[in-house]
């Protein structure tokens, strides 16, 4: 039995990858964090995210950044790629997409801390860059969430480089 099978991963290493035609949170797969006693960041950069405007049906393009401090479980990257692809034909506002992604990941892995930032390309002359975060209640991560939220993009430290 391969290590991926022991972890319960079905997508990683699979030669028969299929792409969902609509939003599907069940695509997310997890594996055990081998270092649950350490605080560390895991960051996914997804520069080719697409979804649809729920009103016009026109495509929206974004770079989506997901950063988290894991606890007991972690997100497997191929499943995340397929999950994010499942938004391709899904209609939701930018703000909804960012919050949905964050909440789906929280349900799957219960991280100590997570933030999701969508940097959407302009349409009609306006770009929208929603940011959402969460820190586990009653812990230092709740304090981290407030600090990062209150200082988010305060000094322009995060460059928008997808446009």
N, C-alpha and C positions, 0 to 999 in steps of 0.2 A: 504494500500500500504506500503510495506517495505521500509525502508530508502534507501536500495541499488537501488530500482526501482526509487525512487525520484532522485537519483544521476545519473540515466541513466546507471547503471552498470548491465550487463547481465550475466557476467561470475561468479562473486563472489557469492557463495552460490548455484550455479547451480549444480544439481545432474547429469546432462547429459553432462559432460565435454568431448569434442572431441579434439584431438590433430592434428594440421595442419601437412600435409606431406611435406610442403615446406614453405620457408620464407613468412611471411604475416604480414606486419606492421599494417594492419587493426585490428589485435587482441588487440592492445593497447587500454585500456579504462582509462578514467580520472574521477576525482571527484574534487569538489571545495576544495580549501585550506581554512580551517577554521581560519587560522592565517596569512593572507597575509601581515599584518603589521609587522610581525616578520621575522628576518633572522634566519634560522635554516637549519641544514643539514638533508637530508634523504639519507640513504646509503643502497643499496641492494648488498648482497654478493651472488653470483651465482656460487658455486663451482663445478657444474656438467654440464657446458656448452659444447655442441658439435656442430661441423659443419664439412663440408667435404673439403678436398683439391680440388680446382677447376681443377687441372691437373691430379692427380692420383686417385681421388675419395676416398682416404683413410680418415678415421675419424681423426679429430683434437679435443683434449680435453683441456679445460681451466677452470680457475676460472675467472669470469668476475665480476668486481666491478663497480658499478654505484653509483655516489654520486652527489646530486644536491641540490641547494638552490631554493625552489619553489617560484613561484609568485602567480598567481591566481588559477592554476590547479596543480593536482598531479597525478602520475601514480598509478593505482590500481595494487597491487602486484600479484594477480592471473593472471590477463591479461598479466603482464610482464613475468611471468613464462611461459605461453603458447606462447607468442611472442618469447621468447628466445628458447623455444623448437622447434619453427618453423624453426630454422636454422639447425636442426639436419640433414636434407637431402639437405641442401643448400651448394653449392660450392662457396667459396670466400676465398681470402687470409686473414690472421689474421688481417692485417692492415685495410683492407676493412671492415671486420666485426665490429671492434671497432668503426670506423667512421660511418658506417651505423646505428648502435645502437644509437650512440649519436645524429645523425641528425634526426632519427625517433622520438626520445623522444623530441627533440627541437621542431619539427613540432607539436607534440601533446600538449605539456604543456607550451612552451615558458618560460623555467625556467630563473631565474636570473643568475644562474651559473650551469654548469654541467661538470663532468669528467667521462670518461669511460676508464677502464684499463683492458686489457686482459692478463692474465698470462697463456700462453699456455704450455702444457707439451712438452718436447723435442721430436723431430722426427729427425732421422739422426744425433743425437748428438748435436742439436742446439734447444734452446727454443727461442721463440719470444714473447716479452711482449709489444705490442703497447699501447700507452697512447694518448688520445685525450681529449681536454677540450675546453670550450667555456664560455665566460662571455658576458653578454649583452653589446653591443657597447655603448660607451659614459657614462658608469656608473662605479662605484667602482668595479663592478663584472668583467669588462673588465680588470681592473688592477689586480684583484685577479687571473684571468685566466693567465695573463702573469707571475705573481709571482710564481704561482704553477707550471706552465709549465717550467719556467726557473730553478726552484729548484727541479723539479721532480726527485725523487730517488737520489738526490745529495749526501745524506749521508747514503744511504741504510736503511733509516728509515722504509720503507715498506718491510717486510719480504716476500719472496716467500715461502709459506708454503704448496703448493699443489704438491710438488714433492720430 
